[in-house]
């Protein structure tokens, strides 16, 4: 095999291995789902979590779906599924925009800095693009399966996005800059 | 507007809760009541009793805070609770349930009870939930279609 072909393959393998490492590390850090009697039981006091997080819990939790399904009205079930899918897409757009803003701000600071931490930047890039990939997958699956079915995937995507502000802040501090204020506590931890 | 002291506003909120909101049955009815005290042109809230006790600025601020809180409770409540709240409110309005559902589905008066600085996601959640709750209520009174 020629070296011109070997190099991209090796680089590709390296990126896949790194992505796998970071994603596996994330997976261990995210709190497991907690459902009791079909109702979502979030970790921590609900009043301490941000409003978009609480809305997201509502969008993806199965309790309302069960209630509408048991009502015996196919019309209502149809409307409910359509509405929740629309809300889920809206939420997905919201978290993508938030993550994009965090990474753009960070990129701006990095461009102005003289010191660079390639490993840290690589980790941020891998996490960000993994997050975008999972968002894309969630967007696709939402259309076929609905929000309740893909709630674990969404939880995972939210876990990735919630780690981005912390990572970029650490990297900014390492560059010698001032860190941005972190989003409120509720945005940093996905509760289910 | 004069600078408001937090303590005064908190006291006014408690006052509103104790003297007015506790007497209203259901969170949806409370939400509609608080929203009705808001001037649509200015976004300011007016409540004679509360203004008399705390002053108009403190009363307005307290109503705005309570409005936001009650709105969040309703927007994030389960569909089961919302359907029950909606049914109670419809029955207390004196109109027949069928007429109430038709009016609400067509005019969507629930859109005017949203607080001024509500985020888009919560607003959409609220409107979506009320729309589904109305459909569920309608299916209860017209099971065949």
Interface residues (C-beta under 8 A of the other chain):
Chain A: X39 X51 X52 X54 X55 X58 X59 X63 X64 X67 X68 X71 X72 X73 X75 X76 X79 X80 X83 X84 X86 X87 X90 X91 X94
Chain B: X72 X75 X76 X78 X79 X80 X119 X120 X121 X122 X124 X125 X128 X131 X132 X135 X136 X139 X140 X143
